[in-house]
Amino acid sequence: MSKIEIQCNNHQACAKDVETFVKNELKANDIRLNTVADLNIYYKPEHNQVYYVATTKDGRIYRNIEPLEFA
């Protein structure tokens, strides 16, 4: 079992927690995870912000323009 911890300045996050955070955001926006073919997640630890780009199996692309604040 591996755990990846990201640390920068006074912020820290577990990579798996960031992934779960984004997946919950997708579900909250009525995007079913079983339709997602690719999910790219970008975490900016210096600002504790998360961006994502999700591409579904039918080619639709979902992304956030405004950063998500990772708690």
PDB file of N, H, CA, C and O in Angstrom:
ATOM      1  N   MET A   1       0.844  -1.176   0.000  1.00  0.00           N
ATOM      2  CA  MET A   1       0.000   0.000   0.000  1.00  0.00           C
ATOM      3  C   MET A   1       0.884   1.233   0.000  1.00  0.00           C
ATOM      4  O   MET A   1       1.803   1.349   0.811  1.00  0.00           O
ATOM      5  N   SER A   2       0.606   2.141  -0.902  1.00  0.00           N
ATOM      6  H   SER A   2      -0.140   2.046  -1.561  1.00  0.00           H
ATOM      7  CA  SER A   2       1.366   3.385  -1.005  1.00  0.00           C
ATOM      8  C   SER A   2       0.468   4.568  -0.692  1.00  0.00           C
ATOM      9  O   SER A   2      -0.749   4.517  -0.873  1.00  0.00           O
ATOM     10  N   LYS A   3       1.099   5.635  -0.216  1.00  0.00           N
ATOM     11  H   LYS A   3       2.087   5.676  -0.068  1.00  0.00           H
ATOM     12  CA  LYS A   3       0.390   6.883   0.040  1.00  0.00           C
ATOM     13  C   LYS A   3       1.286   8.005  -0.454  1.00  0.00           C
ATOM     14  O   LYS A   3       2.457   8.090  -0.084  1.00  0.00           O
ATOM     15  N   ILE A   4       0.727   8.861  -1.291  1.00  0.00           N
ATOM     16  H   ILE A   4      -0.224   8.792  -1.591  1.00  0.00           H
ATOM     17  CA  ILE A   4       1.484  10.001  -1.789  1.00  0.00           C
ATOM     18  C   ILE A   4       0.969  11.246  -1.094  1.00  0.00           C
ATOM     19  O   ILE A   4      -0.204  11.598  -1.208  1.00  0.00           O
ATOM     20  N   GLU A   5       1.856  11.901  -0.378  1.00  0.00           N
ATOM     21  H   GLU A   5       2.809  11.615  -0.285  1.00  0.00           H
ATOM     22  CA  GLU A   5       1.534  13.116   0.364  1.00  0.00           C
ATOM     23  C   GLU A   5       2.225  14.286  -0.334  1.00  0.00           C
ATOM     24  O   GLU A   5       3.427  14.244  -0.600  1.00  0.00           O
ATOM     25  N   ILE A   6       1.449  15.329  -0.626  1.00  0.00           N
ATOM     26  H   ILE A   6       0.473  15.363  -0.410  1.00  0.00           H
ATOM     27  CA  ILE A   6       1.975  16.517  -1.293  1.00  0.00           C
ATOM     28  C   ILE A   6       2.065  17.618  -0.245  1.00  0.00           C
ATOM     29  O   ILE A   6       1.093  17.903   0.455  1.00  0.00           O
ATOM     30  N   GLN A   7       3.243  18.236  -0.142  1.00  0.00           N
ATOM     31  H   GLN A   7       4.033  18.004  -0.710  1.00  0.00           H
ATOM     32  CA  GLN A   7       3.435  19.298   0.841  1.00  0.00           C
ATOM     33  C   GLN A   7       4.072  20.507   0.176  1.00  0.00           C
ATOM     34  O   GLN A   7       5.015  20.384  -0.606  1.00  0.00           O
ATOM     35  N   CYS A   8       3.539  21.673   0.503  1.00  0.00           N
ATOM     36  H   CYS A   8       2.773  21.773   1.138  1.00  0.00           H
ATOM     37  CA  CYS A   8       4.082  22.925  -0.026  1.00  0.00           C
ATOM     38  C   CYS A   8       3.674  24.045   0.926  1.00  0.00           C
ATOM     39  O   CYS A   8       2.500  24.182   1.268  1.00  0.00           O
ATOM     40  N   ASN A   9       4.635  24.828   1.343  1.00  0.00           N
ATOM     41  H   ASN A   9       5.589  24.716   1.065  1.00  0.00           H
ATOM     42  CA  ASN A   9       4.382  25.884   2.325  1.00  0.00           C
ATOM     43  C   ASN A   9       3.658  25.268   3.522  1.00  0.00           C
ATOM     44  O   ASN A   9       4.169  24.315   4.111  1.00  0.00           O
ATOM     45  N   ASN A  10       2.513  25.768   3.891  1.00  0.00           N
ATOM     46  H   ASN A  10       2.097  26.542   3.413  1.00  0.00           H
ATOM     47  CA  ASN A  10       1.771  25.209   5.024  1.00  0.00           C
ATOM     48  C   ASN A  10       0.615  24.325   4.585  1.00  0.00           C
ATOM     49  O   ASN A  10      -0.258  24.008   5.393  1.00  0.00           O
ATOM     50  N   HIS A  11       0.592  23.923   3.321  1.00  0.00           N
ATOM     51  H   HIS A  11       1.301  24.180   2.665  1.00  0.00           H
ATOM     52  CA  HIS A  11      -0.487  23.085   2.801  1.00  0.00           C
ATOM     53  C   HIS A  11       0.019  21.672   2.582  1.00  0.00           C
ATOM     54  O   HIS A  11       1.169  21.457   2.199  1.00  0.00           O
ATOM     55  N   GLN A  12      -0.851  20.726   2.829  1.00  0.00           N
ATOM     56  H   GLN A  12      -1.785  20.900   3.140  1.00  0.00           H
ATOM     57  CA  GLN A  12      -0.517  19.342   2.537  1.00  0.00           C
ATOM     58  C   GLN A  12      -1.786  18.611   2.145  1.00  0.00           C
ATOM     59  O   GLN A  12      -2.883  18.953   2.586  1.00  0.00           O
ATOM     60  N   ALA A  13      -1.617  17.603   1.314  1.00  0.00           N
ATOM     61  H   ALA A  13      -0.726  17.324   0.956  1.00  0.00           H
ATOM     62  CA  ALA A  13      -2.759  16.818   0.856  1.00  0.00           C
ATOM     63  C   ALA A  13      -2.279  15.435   0.446  1.00  0.00           C
ATOM     64  O   ALA A  13      -1.162  15.265  -0.042  1.00  0.00           O
ATOM     65  N   CYS A  14      -3.126  14.477   0.649  1.00  0.00           N
ATOM     66  H   CYS A  14      -4.033  14.616   1.045  1.00  0.00           H
ATOM     67  CA  CYS A  14      -2.892  13.121   0.176  1.00  0.00           C
ATOM     68  C   CYS A  14      -3.459  13.043  -1.246  1.00  0.00           C
ATOM     69  O   CYS A  14      -4.582  13.486  -1.489  1.00  0.00           O
ATOM     70  N   ALA A  15      -2.700  12.492  -2.171  1.00  0.00           N
ATOM     71  H   ALA A  15      -1.788  12.133  -1.974  1.00  0.00           H
ATOM     72  CA  ALA A  15      -3.134  12.425  -3.572  1.00  0.00           C
ATOM     73  C   ALA A  15      -4.483  11.715  -3.703  1.00  0.00           C
ATOM     74  O   ALA A  15      -5.325  12.135  -4.498  1.00  0.00           O
ATOM     75  N   LYS A  16      -4.694  10.666  -2.948  1.00  0.00           N
ATOM     76  H   LYS A  16      -4.010  10.325  -2.302  1.00  0.00           H
ATOM     77  CA  LYS A  16      -5.963   9.922  -3.007  1.00  0.00           C
ATOM     78  C   LYS A  16      -7.120  10.798  -2.524  1.00  0.00           C
ATOM     79  O   LYS A  16      -8.221  10.713  -3.067  1.00  0.00           O
ATOM     80  N   ASP A  17      -6.888  11.631  -1.520  1.00  0.00           N
ATOM     81  H   ASP A  17      -5.993  11.700  -1.079  1.00  0.00           H
ATOM     82  CA  ASP A  17      -7.933  12.526  -1.025  1.00  0.00           C
ATOM     83  C   ASP A  17      -8.310  13.577  -2.071  1.00  0.00           C
ATOM     84  O   ASP A  17      -9.478  13.946  -2.195  1.00  0.00           O
ATOM     85  N   VAL A  18      -7.319  14.053  -2.819  1.00  0.00           N
ATOM     86  H   VAL A  18      -6.370  13.753  -2.719  1.00  0.00           H
ATOM     87  CA  VAL A  18      -7.590  15.016  -3.889  1.00  0.00           C
ATOM     88  C   VAL A  18      -8.427  14.340  -4.976  1.00  0.00           C
ATOM     89  O   VAL A  18      -9.374  14.933  -5.492  1.00  0.00           O
ATOM     90  N   GLU A  19      -8.077  13.100  -5.322  1.00  0.00           N
ATOM     91  H   GLU A  19      -7.308  12.618  -4.903  1.00  0.00           H
ATOM     92  CA  GLU A  19      -8.841  12.352  -6.318  1.00  0.00           C
ATOM     93  C   GLU A  19     -10.285  12.150  -5.852  1.00  0.00           C
ATOM     94  O   GLU A  19     -11.213  12.366  -6.631  1.00  0.00           O
ATOM     95  N   THR A  20     -10.487  11.749  -4.625  1.00  0.00           N
ATOM     96  H   THR A  20      -9.733  11.574  -3.992  1.00  0.00           H
ATOM     97  CA  THR A  20     -11.829  11.548  -4.078  1.00  0.00           C
ATOM     98  C   THR A  20     -12.610  12.856  -4.085  1.00  0.00           C
ATOM     99  O   THR A  20     -13.799  12.868  -4.401  1.00  0.00           O
ATOM    100  N   PHE A  21     -11.953  13.943  -3.742  1.00  0.00           N
ATOM    101  H   PHE A  21     -10.987  13.933  -3.486  1.00  0.00           H
ATOM    102  CA  PHE A  21     -12.563  15.278  -3.750  1.00  0.00           C
ATOM    103  C   PHE A  21     -13.111  15.614  -5.139  1.00  0.00           C
ATOM    104  O   PHE A  21     -14.242  16.084  -5.263  1.00  0.00           O
ATOM    105  N   VAL A  22     -12.316  15.375  -6.176  1.00  0.00           N
ATOM    106  H   VAL A  22     -11.397  14.994  -6.076  1.00  0.00           H
ATOM    107  CA  VAL A  22     -12.741  15.669  -7.545  1.00  0.00           C
ATOM    108  C   VAL A  22     -13.877  14.728  -7.974  1.00  0.00           C
ATOM    109  O   VAL A  22     -14.837  15.167  -8.608  1.00  0.00           O
ATOM    110  N   LYS A  23     -13.774  13.472  -7.641  1.00  0.00           N
ATOM    111  H   LYS A  23     -12.994  13.115  -7.126  1.00  0.00           H
ATOM    112  CA  LYS A  23     -14.828  12.519  -8.014  1.00  0.00           C
ATOM    113  C   LYS A  23     -16.152  12.896  -7.348  1.00  0.00           C
ATOM    114  O   LYS A  23     -17.209  12.761  -7.964  1.00  0.00           O
ATOM    115  N   ASN A  24     -16.109  13.359  -6.118  1.00  0.00           N
ATOM    116  H   ASN A  24     -15.250  13.469  -5.618  1.00  0.00           H
ATOM    117  CA  ASN A  24     -17.330  13.817  -5.452  1.00  0.00           C
ATOM    118  C   ASN A  24     -17.896  15.061  -6.134  1.00  0.00           C
ATOM    119  O   ASN A  24     -19.113  15.228  -6.220  1.00  0.00           O
ATOM    120  N   GLU A  25     -17.024  15.920  -6.612  1.00  0.00           N
ATOM    121  H   GLU A  25     -16.036  15.785  -6.542  1.00  0.00           H
ATOM    122  CA  GLU A  25     -17.454  17.113  -7.350  1.00  0.00           C
ATOM    123  C   GLU A  25     -18.149  16.705  -8.656  1.00  0.00           C
ATOM    124  O   GLU A  25     -19.179  17.276  -9.017  1.00  0.00           O
ATOM    125  N   LEU A  26     -17.591  15.731  -9.354  1.00  0.00           N
ATOM    126  H   LEU A  26     -16.754  15.268  -9.061  1.00  0.00           H
ATOM    127  CA  LEU A  26     -18.202  15.246 -10.591  1.00  0.00           C
ATOM    128  C   LEU A  26     -19.593  14.674 -10.304  1.00  0.00           C
ATOM    129  O   LEU A  26     -20.555  14.975 -11.010  1.00  0.00           O
ATOM    130  N   LYS A  27     -19.686  13.850  -9.265  1.00  0.00           N
ATOM    131  H   LYS A  27     -18.904  13.605  -8.691  1.00  0.00           H
ATOM    132  CA  LYS A  27     -20.993  13.275  -8.896  1.00  0.00           C
ATOM    133  C   LYS A  27     -21.995  14.370  -8.537  1.00  0.00           C
ATOM    134  O   LYS A  27     -23.169  14.281  -8.898  1.00  0.00           O
ATOM    135  N   ALA A  28     -21.542  15.389  -7.838  1.00  0.00           N
ATOM    136  H   ALA A  28     -20.589  15.462  -7.545  1.00  0.00           H
ATOM    137  CA  ALA A  28     -22.426  16.491  -7.452  1.00  0.00           C
ATOM    138  C   ALA A  28     -22.943  17.245  -8.676  1.00  0.00           C
ATOM    139  O   ALA A  28     -23.994  17.882  -8.622  1.00  0.00           O
ATOM    140  N   ASN A  29     -22.199  17.168  -9.775  1.00  0.00           N
ATOM    141  H   ASN A  29     -21.345  16.650  -9.819  1.00  0.00           H
ATOM    142  CA  ASN A  29     -22.603  17.805 -11.028  1.00  0.00           C
ATOM    143  C   ASN A  29     -23.272  16.810 -11.981  1.00  0.00           C
ATOM    144  O   ASN A  29     -23.329  17.037 -13.190  1.00  0.00           O
ATOM    145  N   ASP A  30     -23.773  15.711 -11.424  1.00  0.00           N
ATOM    146  H   ASP A  30     -23.726  15.526 -10.443  1.00  0.00           H
ATOM    147  CA  ASP A  30     -24.507  14.688 -12.171  1.00  0.00           C
ATOM    148  C   ASP A  30     -23.695  14.041 -13.289  1.00  0.00           C
ATOM    149  O   ASP A  30     -24.247  13.662 -14.322  1.00  0.00           O
ATOM    150  N   ILE A  31     -22.403  13.917 -13.086  1.00  0.00           N
ATOM    151  H   ILE A  31     -21.954  14.224 -12.246  1.00  0.00           H
ATOM    152  CA  ILE A  31     -21.553  13.197 -14.035  1.00  0.00           C
ATOM    153  C   ILE A  31     -21.266  11.830 -13.429  1.00  0.00           C
ATOM    154  O   ILE A  31     -20.625  11.723 -12.384  1.00  0.00           O
ATOM    155  N   ARG A  32     -21.743  10.800 -14.090  1.00  0.00           N
ATOM    156  H   ARG A  32     -22.265  10.887 -14.939  1.00  0.00           H
ATOM    157  CA  ARG A  32     -21.558   9.441 -13.570  1.00  0.00           C
ATOM    158  C   ARG A  32     -20.128   8.979 -13.813  1.00  0.00           C
ATOM    159  O   ARG A  32     -19.626   9.045 -14.935  1.00  0.00           O
ATOM    160  N   LEU A  33     -19.484   8.516 -12.761  1.00  0.00           N
ATOM    161  H   LEU A  33     -19.893   8.463 -11.850  1.00  0.00           H
ATOM    162  CA  LEU A  33     -18.079   8.131 -12.855  1.00  0.00           C
ATOM    163  C   LEU A  33     -17.848   6.982 -13.826  1.00  0.00           C
ATOM    164  O   LEU A  33     -16.776   6.891 -14.423  1.00  0.00           O
ATOM    165  N   ASN A  34     -18.837   6.100 -13.996  1.00  0.00           N
ATOM    166  H   ASN A  34     -19.708   6.175 -13.510  1.00  0.00           H
ATOM    167  CA  ASN A  34     -18.646   4.983 -14.912  1.00  0.00           C
ATOM    168  C   ASN A  34     -18.702   5.418 -16.379  1.00  0.00           C
ATOM    169  O   ASN A  34     -18.464   4.606 -17.272  1.00  0.00           O
ATOM    170  N   THR A  35     -19.015   6.692 -16.632  1.00  0.00           N
ATOM    171  H   THR A  35     -19.208   7.351 -15.906  1.00  0.00           H
ATOM    172  CA  THR A  35     -18.987   7.212 -18.002  1.00  0.00           C
ATOM    173  C   THR A  35     -17.681   7.943 -18.311  1.00  0.00           C
ATOM    174  O   THR A  35     -17.439   8.331 -19.454  1.00  0.00           O
ATOM    175  N   VAL A  36     -16.841   8.130 -17.294  1.00  0.00           N
ATOM    176  H   VAL A  36     -17.037   7.815 -16.365  1.00  0.00           H
ATOM    177  CA  VAL A  36     -15.588   8.873 -17.464  1.00  0.00           C
ATOM    178  C   VAL A  36     -14.495   7.934 -17.987  1.00  0.00           C
ATOM    179  O   VAL A  36     -14.184   6.914 -17.373  1.00  0.00           O
ATOM    180  N   ALA A  37     -13.924   8.304 -19.130  1.00  0.00           N
ATOM    181  H   ALA A  37     -14.177   9.133 -19.630  1.00  0.00           H
ATOM    182  CA  ALA A  37     -12.832   7.524 -19.718  1.00  0.00           C
ATOM    183  C   ALA A  37     -11.481   8.008 -19.205  1.00  0.00           C
ATOM    184  O   ALA A  37     -10.604   7.199 -18.903  1.00  0.00           O
ATOM    185  N   ASP A  38     -11.309   9.329 -19.106  1.00  0.00           N
ATOM    186  H   ASP A  38     -12.022   9.987 -19.351  1.00  0.00           H
ATOM    187  CA  ASP A  38     -10.055   9.926 -18.632  1.00  0.00           C
ATOM    188  C   ASP A  38     -10.365  11.029 -17.635  1.00  0.00           C
ATOM    189  O   ASP A  38     -11.296  11.815 -17.812  1.00  0.00           O
ATOM    190  N   LEU A  39      -9.562  11.064 -16.584  1.00  0.00           N
ATOM    191  H   LEU A  39      -8.806  10.425 -16.440  1.00  0.00           H
ATOM    192  CA  LEU A  39      -9.709  12.111 -15.573  1.00  0.00           C
ATOM    193  C   LEU A  39      -8.322  12.639 -15.242  1.00  0.00           C
ATOM    194  O   LEU A  39      -7.482  11.916 -14.705  1.00  0.00           O
ATOM    195  N   ASN A  40      -8.092  13.893 -15.563  1.00  0.00           N
ATOM    196  H   ASN A  40      -8.774  14.480 -15.999  1.00  0.00           H
ATOM    197  CA  ASN A  40      -6.820  14.544 -15.250  1.00  0.00           C
ATOM    198  C   ASN A  40      -7.073  15.567 -14.149  1.00  0.00           C
ATOM    199  O   ASN A  40      -7.965  16.410 -14.249  1.00  0.00           O
ATOM    200  N   ILE A  41      -6.264  15.469 -13.096  1.00  0.00           N
ATOM    201  H   ILE A  41      -5.540  14.784 -13.014  1.00  0.00           H
ATOM    202  CA  ILE A  41      -6.430  16.318 -11.921  1.00  0.00           C
ATOM    203  C   ILE A  41      -5.152  17.123 -11.714  1.00  0.00           C
ATOM    204  O   ILE A  41      -4.043  16.593 -11.781  1.00  0.00           O
ATOM    205  N   TYR A  42      -5.336  18.410 -11.463  1.00  0.00           N
ATOM    206  H   TYR A  42      -6.237  18.840 -11.409  1.00  0.00           H
ATOM    207  CA  TYR A  42      -4.206  19.309 -11.251  1.00  0.00           C
ATOM    208  C   TYR A  42      -4.368  19.977  -9.891  1.00  0.00           C
ATOM    209  O   TYR A  42      -5.319  20.726  -9.664  1.00  0.00           O
ATOM    210  N   TYR A  43      -3.438  19.701  -9.001  1.00  0.00           N
ATOM    211  H   TYR A  43      -2.666  19.094  -9.185  1.00  0.00           H
ATOM    212  CA  TYR A  43      -3.478  20.262  -7.647  1.00  0.00           C
ATOM    213  C   TYR A  43      -2.376  21.302  -7.516  1.00  0.00           C
ATOM    214  O   TYR A  43      -1.205  21.010  -7.762  1.00  0.00           O
ATOM    215  N   LYS A  44      -2.751  22.513  -7.130  1.00  0.00           N
ATOM    216  H   LYS A  44      -3.702  22.750  -6.931  1.00  0.00           H
ATOM    217  CA  LYS A  44      -1.788  23.590  -6.910  1.00  0.00           C
ATOM    218  C   LYS A  44      -1.625  23.752  -5.397  1.00  0.00           C
ATOM    219  O   LYS A  44      -2.387  24.487  -4.769  1.00  0.00           O
ATOM    220  N   PRO A  45      -0.640  23.075  -4.811  1.00  0.00           N
ATOM    221  CA  PRO A  45      -0.521  23.086  -3.349  1.00  0.00           C
ATOM    222  C   PRO A  45      -0.234  24.456  -2.756  1.00  0.00           C
ATOM    223  O   PRO A  45      -0.610  24.725  -1.615  1.00  0.00           O
ATOM    224  N   GLU A  46       0.426  25.324  -3.510  1.00  0.00           N
ATOM    225  H   GLU A  46       0.731  25.105  -4.436  1.00  0.00           H
ATOM    226  CA  GLU A  46       0.746  26.642  -2.948  1.00  0.00           C
ATOM    227  C   GLU A  46      -0.503  27.464  -2.684  1.00  0.00           C
ATOM    228  O   GLU A  46      -0.478  28.388  -1.871  1.00  0.00           O
ATOM    229  N   HIS A  47      -1.614  27.131  -3.374  1.00  0.00           N
ATOM    230  H   HIS A  47      -1.634  26.380  -4.035  1.00  0.00           H
ATOM    231  CA  HIS A  47      -2.881  27.841  -3.176  1.00  0.00           C
ATOM    232  C   HIS A  47      -3.999  26.918  -2.688  1.00  0.00           C
ATOM    233  O   HIS A  47      -5.122  27.366  -2.454  1.00  0.00           O
ATOM    234  N   ASN A  48      -3.688  25.631  -2.538  1.00  0.00           N
ATOM    235  H   ASN A  48      -2.777  25.267  -2.729  1.00  0.00           H
ATOM    236  CA  ASN A  48      -4.673  24.635  -2.103  1.00  0.00           C
ATOM    237  C   ASN A  48      -5.866  24.599  -3.071  1.00  0.00           C
ATOM    238  O   ASN A  48      -7.017  24.520  -2.641  1.00  0.00           O
ATOM    239  N   GLN A  49      -5.582  24.656  -4.370  1.00  0.00           N
ATOM    240  H   GLN A  49      -4.647  24.720  -4.719  1.00  0.00           H
ATOM    241  CA  GLN A  49      -6.614  24.687  -5.399  1.00  0.00           C
ATOM    242  C   GLN A  49      -6.515  23.461  -6.305  1.00  0.00           C
ATOM    243  O   GLN A  49      -5.437  22.913  -6.536  1.00  0.00           O
ATOM    244  N   VAL A  50      -7.676  23.054  -6.807  1.00  0.00           N
ATOM    245  H   VAL A  50      -8.552  23.499  -6.619  1.00  0.00           H
ATOM    246  CA  VAL A  50      -7.749  21.879  -7.668  1.00  0.00           C
ATOM    247  C   VAL A  50      -8.487  22.228  -8.957  1.00  0.00           C
ATOM    248  O   VAL A  50      -9.514  22.906  -8.949  1.00  0.00           O
ATOM    249  N   TYR A  51      -7.929  21.745 -10.058  1.00  0.00           N
ATOM    250  H   TYR A  51      -7.094  21.195 -10.064  1.00  0.00           H
ATOM    251  CA  TYR A  51      -8.574  21.834 -11.374  1.00  0.00           C
ATOM    252  C   TYR A  51      -8.685  20.411 -11.912  1.00  0.00           C
ATOM    253  O   TYR A  51      -7.902  19.538 -11.537  1.00  0.00           O
ATOM    254  N   TYR A  52      -9.654  20.180 -12.786  1.00  0.00           N
ATOM    255  H   TYR A  52     -10.290  20.889 -13.091  1.00  0.00           H
ATOM    256  CA  TYR A  52      -9.774  18.857 -13.399  1.00  0.00           C
ATOM    257  C   TYR A  52     -10.297  18.975 -14.824  1.00  0.00           C
ATOM    258  O   TYR A  52     -10.935  19.958 -15.197  1.00  0.00           O
ATOM    259  N   VAL A  53     -10.004  17.936 -15.610  1.00  0.00           N
ATOM    260  H   VAL A  53      -9.485  17.137 -15.307  1.00  0.00           H
ATOM    261  CA  VAL A  53     -10.562  17.767 -16.944  1.00  0.00           C
ATOM    262  C   VAL A  53     -10.991  16.309 -17.025  1.00  0.00           C
ATOM    263  O   VAL A  53     -10.171  15.398 -16.921  1.00  0.00           O
ATOM    264  N   ALA A  54     -12.289  16.106 -17.211  1.00  0.00           N
ATOM    265  H   ALA A  54     -12.955  16.847 -17.295  1.00  0.00           H
ATOM    266  CA  ALA A  54     -12.843  14.749 -17.322  1.00  0.00           C
ATOM    267  C   ALA A  54     -13.396  14.577 -18.734  1.00  0.00           C
ATOM    268  O   ALA A  54     -14.172  15.403 -19.215  1.00  0.00           O
ATOM    269  N   THR A  55     -12.986  13.500 -19.384  1.00  0.00           N
ATOM    270  H   THR A  55     -12.356  12.829 -18.994  1.00  0.00           H
ATOM    271  CA  THR A  55     -13.496  13.173 -20.712  1.00  0.00           C
ATOM    272  C   THR A  55     -14.308  11.891 -20.595  1.00  0.00           C
ATOM    273  O   THR A  55     -13.825  10.880 -20.085  1.00  0.00           O
ATOM    274  N   THR A  56     -15.543  11.944 -21.072  1.00  0.00           N
ATOM    275  H   THR A  56     -15.936  12.766 -21.486  1.00  0.00           H
ATOM    276  CA  THR A  56     -16.409  10.765 -21.000  1.00  0.00           C
ATOM    277  C   THR A  56     -16.142   9.850 -22.194  1.00  0.00           C
ATOM    278  O   THR A  56     -15.487  10.235 -23.162  1.00  0.00           O
ATOM    279  N   LYS A  57     -16.663   8.641 -22.098  1.00  0.00           N
ATOM    280  H   LYS A  57     -17.196   8.329 -21.311  1.00  0.00           H
ATOM    281  CA  LYS A  57     -16.478   7.648 -23.152  1.00  0.00           C
ATOM    282  C   LYS A  57     -17.072   8.101 -24.476  1.00  0.00           C
ATOM    283  O   LYS A  57     -16.626   7.661 -25.536  1.00  0.00           O
ATOM    284  N   ASP A  58     -18.074   8.977 -24.431  1.00  0.00           N
ATOM    285  H   ASP A  58     -18.436   9.334 -23.570  1.00  0.00           H
ATOM    286  CA  ASP A  58     -18.663   9.480 -25.676  1.00  0.00           C
ATOM    287  C   ASP A  58     -18.028  10.801 -26.131  1.00  0.00           C
ATOM    288  O   ASP A  58     -18.541  11.451 -27.042  1.00  0.00           O
ATOM    289  N   GLY A  59     -16.922  11.199 -25.505  1.00  0.00           N
ATOM    290  H   GLY A  59     -16.505  10.671 -24.764  1.00  0.00           H
ATOM    291  CA  GLY A  59     -16.152  12.343 -25.962  1.00  0.00           C
ATOM    292  C   GLY A  59     -16.502  13.685 -25.355  1.00  0.00           C
ATOM    293  O   GLY A  59     -15.894  14.695 -25.712  1.00  0.00           O
ATOM    294  N   ARG A  60     -17.463  13.727 -24.447  1.00  0.00           N
ATOM    295  H   ARG A  60     -17.956  12.907 -24.156  1.00  0.00           H
ATOM    296  CA  ARG A  60     -17.777  14.998 -23.791  1.00  0.00           C
ATOM    297  C   ARG A  60     -16.673  15.367 -22.808  1.00  0.00           C
ATOM    298  O   ARG A  60     -16.078  14.501 -22.165  1.00  0.00           O
ATOM    299  N   ILE A  61     -16.410  16.663 -22.703  1.00  0.00           N
ATOM    300  H   ILE A  61     -16.893  17.366 -23.225  1.00  0.00           H
ATOM    301  CA  ILE A  61     -15.350  17.144 -21.815  1.00  0.00           C
ATOM    302  C   ILE A  61     -15.960  18.042 -20.752  1.00  0.00           C
ATOM    303  O   ILE A  61     -16.720  18.965 -21.047  1.00  0.00           O
ATOM    304  N   TYR A  62     -15.606  17.747 -19.510  1.00  0.00           N
ATOM    305  H   TYR A  62     -14.989  16.997 -19.271  1.00  0.00           H
ATOM    306  CA  TYR A  62     -16.051  18.542 -18.364  1.00  0.00           C
ATOM    307  C   TYR A  62     -14.813  19.050 -17.658  1.00  0.00           C
ATOM    308  O   TYR A  62     -13.853  18.306 -17.456  1.00  0.00           O
ATOM    309  N   ARG A  63     -14.835  20.325 -17.280  1.00  0.00           N
ATOM    310  H   ARG A  63     -15.614  20.929 -17.444  1.00  0.00           H
ATOM    311  CA  ARG A  63     -13.708  20.913 -16.563  1.00  0.00           C
ATOM    312  C   ARG A  63     -14.214  22.051 -15.692  1.00  0.00           C
ATOM    313  O   ARG A  63     -15.295  22.594 -15.921  1.00  0.00           O
ATOM    314  N   ASN A  64     -13.442  22.392 -14.722  1.00  0.00           N
ATOM    315  H   ASN A  64     -12.564  21.951 -14.536  1.00  0.00           H
ATOM    316  CA  ASN A  64     -13.782  23.554 -13.909  1.00  0.00           C
ATOM    317  C   ASN A  64     -12.919  24.726 -14.349  1.00  0.00           C
ATOM    318  O   ASN A  64     -11.708  24.599 -14.532  1.00  0.00           O
ATOM    319  N   ILE A  65     -13.568  25.861 -14.514  1.00  0.00           N
ATOM    320  H   ILE A  65     -14.551  25.965 -14.365  1.00  0.00           H
ATOM    321  CA  ILE A  65     -12.839  27.080 -14.885  1.00  0.00           C
ATOM    322  C   ILE A  65     -12.330  27.769 -13.626  1.00  0.00           C
ATOM    323  O   ILE A  65     -11.179  28.202 -13.557  1.00  0.00           O
ATOM    324  N   GLU A  66     -13.206  27.862 -12.635  1.00  0.00           N
ATOM    325  H   GLU A  66     -14.141  27.510 -12.691  1.00  0.00           H
ATOM    326  CA  GLU A  66     -12.826  28.425 -11.335  1.00  0.00           C
ATOM    327  C   GLU A  66     -12.204  27.312 -10.497  1.00  0.00           C
ATOM    328  O   GLU A  66     -12.690  26.181 -10.524  1.00  0.00           O
ATOM    329  N   PRO A  67     -11.147  27.606  -9.760  1.00  0.00           N
ATOM    330  CA  PRO A  67     -10.512  26.560  -8.962  1.00  0.00           C
ATOM    331  C   PRO A  67     -11.416  26.078  -7.834  1.00  0.00           C
ATOM    332  O   PRO A  67     -12.202  26.841  -7.272  1.00  0.00           O
ATOM    333  N   LEU A  68     -11.286  24.802  -7.521  1.00  0.00           N
ATOM    334  H   LEU A  68     -10.648  24.182  -7.977  1.00  0.00           H
ATOM    335  CA  LEU A  68     -11.959  24.244  -6.353  1.00  0.00           C
ATOM    336  C   LEU A  68     -11.006  24.396  -5.178  1.00  0.00           C
ATOM    337  O   LEU A  68      -9.814  24.113  -5.295  1.00  0.00           O
ATOM    338  N   GLU A  69     -11.526  24.837  -4.062  1.00  0.00           N
ATOM    339  H   GLU A  69     -12.495  25.068  -3.966  1.00  0.00           H
ATOM    340  CA  GLU A  69     -10.705  24.982  -2.856  1.00  0.00           C
ATOM    341  C   GLU A  69     -10.685  23.655  -2.131  1.00  0.00           C
ATOM    342  O   GLU A  69     -11.725  23.160  -1.696  1.00  0.00           O
ATOM    343  N   PHE A  70      -9.502  23.078  -2.001  1.00  0.00           N
ATOM    344  H   PHE A  70      -8.658  23.481  -2.354  1.00  0.00           H
ATOM    345  CA  PHE A  70      -9.345  21.798  -1.320  1.00  0.00           C
ATOM    346  C   PHE A  70      -9.159  22.048   0.176  1.00  0.00           C
ATOM    347  O   PHE A  70      -8.244  22.759   0.592  1.00  0.00           O
ATOM    348  N   ALA A  71     -10.025  21.462   0.958  1.00  0.00           N
ATOM    349  H   ALA A  71     -10.768  20.884   0.620  1.00  0.00           H
ATOM    350  CA  ALA A  71      -9.973  21.706   2.406  1.00  0.00           C
ATOM    351  C   ALA A  71      -9.029  20.769   3.102  1.00  0.00           C
ATOM    352  O   ALA A  71      -8.871  20.844   4.321  1.00  0.00           O
TER     353      ALA A  71
END
